[in-house]
Amino acid sequence: MNKVILMGRLARDPDVRTTQSGMQVARMTIAVDRRISRAKAQAGQQTADFINLVAWDRTAEFAGQYLAKGRQILIEGRIQTGSYEGQDGTKRYTTDVICDRIEFADSRPQNGGMDGGYAPRAAAPESSAPAAPPFDNAPIADDDIPF
C-alpha cells in the first residue's frame, strides 16, 4: 500500500502551470516538523523535513487559488519516485508526494483572507428573528441513552 498523510506549512507559494493537454499541475513544498528533543533543536539540528508535493487537475486548481506560503495544510496522497538525466549528463532521482486531497489545517486569517491565499466568504444576512435554541431542555429517559 502506498499512502501518505502529512501535515505542515507551505514553504513557498504553489507554482501552478498548464500542460500542453490543458491539465493544471501545481508544485509546492511543505515543511513538516520533526519530533525531536529541545536540546537537539537548540544545538542547531534540523527540526523540519521539506517535502516536494505535486497536485494535478482540480486539486492543482484549488492549490493555486487558495494556498499560499505559510498556510498550514493536511495532505493525503502517495509517494512517486522518478529519474531524469540532468543537463550535465548525470542521472538525477526525484521523490514527490502526489496529492490526492488537500485540506486546510489552520483557521482563516483575521484580515478577511487577503494574505491567506483565498477569497473571504460573503457575510450571512442578518435576521431580526431570535435564534432558535440548539435543543430543547426536555429530560431524557434512561431508556433513551444508547450506552
C-alpha positions as CSV (number, residue, x, y, z in Angstrom):
1,M,0.0,0.0,0.0
2,N,1.4,3.4,-0.9
3,K,-0.4,6.1,1.2
4,V,1.0,9.2,2.7
5,I,-0.7,11.7,5.2
6,L,1.3,14.8,6.1
7,M,0.6,18.0,8.0
8,G,2.8,21.0,7.8
9,R,3.2,24.5,6.4
10,L,3.8,25.5,2.8
11,A,7.4,26.6,2.4
12,R,6.6,28.6,-0.8
13,D,3.6,29.6,-2.9
14,P,2.3,26.8,-5.2
15,D,3.7,27.0,-8.7
16,V,0.7,26.3,-11.0
17,R,1.2,25.6,-14.7
18,T,-0.9,24.2,-17.5
19,T,0.3,21.2,-19.6
20,Q,0.1,21.1,-23.4
21,S,-3.1,19.0,-23.0
22,G,-4.7,21.7,-20.8
23,M,-4.4,20.0,-17.4
24,Q,-3.2,22.0,-14.5
25,V,-0.3,20.9,-12.3
26,A,0.9,22.5,-9.1
27,R,4.3,22.0,-7.5
28,M,4.9,23.1,-3.9
29,T,7.0,22.3,-0.9
30,I,5.7,21.5,2.6
31,A,7.7,21.8,5.8
32,V,6.8,19.0,8.2
33,D,8.1,19.3,11.8
34,R,10.1,16.5,13.3
35,R,9.6,15.5,16.9
36,I,13.0,16.0,18.4
37,S,14.2,17.0,21.9
38,R,14.6,20.6,22.8
39,A,18.3,20.1,23.3
40,K,18.8,18.9,19.8
41,A,16.8,21.8,18.4
42,Q,18.8,24.3,20.4
43,A,22.0,22.7,19.1
44,G,21.0,23.6,15.6
45,Q,19.8,20.2,14.4
46,Q,17.3,20.4,11.6
47,T,13.7,20.3,13.0
48,A,11.7,20.0,9.8
49,D,11.7,18.0,6.6
50,F,10.9,19.8,3.3
51,I,8.9,17.5,1.1
52,N,8.0,18.1,-2.6
53,L,4.3,17.9,-3.4
54,V,2.6,17.7,-6.8
55,A,-1.1,18.2,-7.4
56,W,-3.0,17.6,-10.7
57,D,-6.2,18.9,-12.3
58,R,-8.8,20.2,-9.8
59,T,-6.5,19.7,-6.8
60,A,-3.9,21.9,-8.5
61,E,-6.5,24.5,-9.3
62,F,-7.5,24.5,-5.6
63,A,-3.9,24.9,-4.5
64,G,-3.3,27.8,-6.9
65,Q,-6.5,29.6,-5.8
66,Y,-6.5,29.1,-2.0
67,L,-3.0,28.2,-0.8
68,A,-0.1,30.5,0.0
69,K,3.3,30.3,1.7
70,G,2.9,29.7,5.5
71,R,-0.5,28.2,5.2
72,Q,-0.9,25.0,7.3
73,I,-2.3,22.1,5.3
74,L,-3.1,18.5,5.6
75,I,-2.5,16.4,2.5
76,E,-3.3,12.8,1.6
77,G,-1.6,11.2,-1.3
78,R,1.1,8.7,-2.5
79,I,4.8,8.7,-3.0
80,Q,6.1,8.6,-6.5
81,T,9.8,8.3,-7.5
82,G,11.4,9.0,-10.8
83,S,14.6,9.9,-12.5
84,Y,15.9,12.1,-15.4
85,E,19.1,13.0,-17.0
86,G,20.4,16.4,-16.0
87,Q,21.9,18.9,-18.4
88,D,25.4,17.8,-17.3
89,G,24.6,14.2,-18.2
90,T,24.3,12.8,-14.7
91,K,21.3,10.8,-13.7
92,R,19.1,12.6,-11.1
93,Y,16.5,11.0,-8.9
94,T,13.3,12.5,-7.6
95,T,10.8,11.7,-4.8
96,D,7.5,13.5,-4.7
97,V,4.2,13.1,-2.9
98,I,1.3,13.2,-5.4
99,C,-1.6,14.9,-3.6
100,D,-5.0,13.3,-3.9
101,R,-6.6,15.5,-1.3
102,I,-5.6,18.8,0.4
103,E,-7.3,20.4,3.4
104,F,-6.8,23.5,5.5
105,A,-5.3,22.7,8.9
106,D,-5.4,26.2,10.3
107,S,-8.1,28.8,10.8
108,R,-8.9,31.6,8.4
109,P,-6.7,34.7,8.7
110,Q,-8.4,37.5,10.7
111,N,-7.9,40.2,7.9
112,G,-10.5,38.6,5.6
113,G,-8.3,36.1,3.9
114,M,-6.2,38.6,1.8
115,D,-2.8,37.2,2.8
116,G,-4.1,33.6,3.3
117,G,-4.5,32.9,-0.4
118,Y,-8.2,32.5,-0.5
119,A,-11.2,34.8,-1.0
120,P,-13.3,35.8,2.0
121,R,-16.8,34.3,2.3
122,A,-19.8,36.6,1.9
123,A,-21.4,37.6,5.3
124,A,-24.6,35.9,6.2
125,P,-27.6,38.1,6.1
126,E,-28.7,39.4,9.5
127,S,-32.2,38.4,10.7
128,S,-34.4,40.1,13.2
129,A,-35.9,36.8,14.4
130,P,-34.3,35.4,17.5
131,A,-32.1,32.3,17.0
132,A,-33.7,29.0,17.9
133,P,-32.1,27.1,20.7
134,P,-29.9,24.2,19.6
135,F,-32.0,21.7,21.5
136,D,-34.9,21.7,24.0
137,N,-34.3,21.1,27.6
138,A,-36.7,18.2,28.0
139,P,-35.4,15.5,30.3
140,I,-34.1,12.3,28.7
141,A,-35.3,9.0,29.9
142,D,-32.7,6.4,31.0
143,D,-34.1,4.0,28.3
144,D,-33.2,6.6,25.6
145,I,-29.5,6.7,26.4
146,P,-27.6,4.4,23.9
147,F,-25.0,3.2,26.4
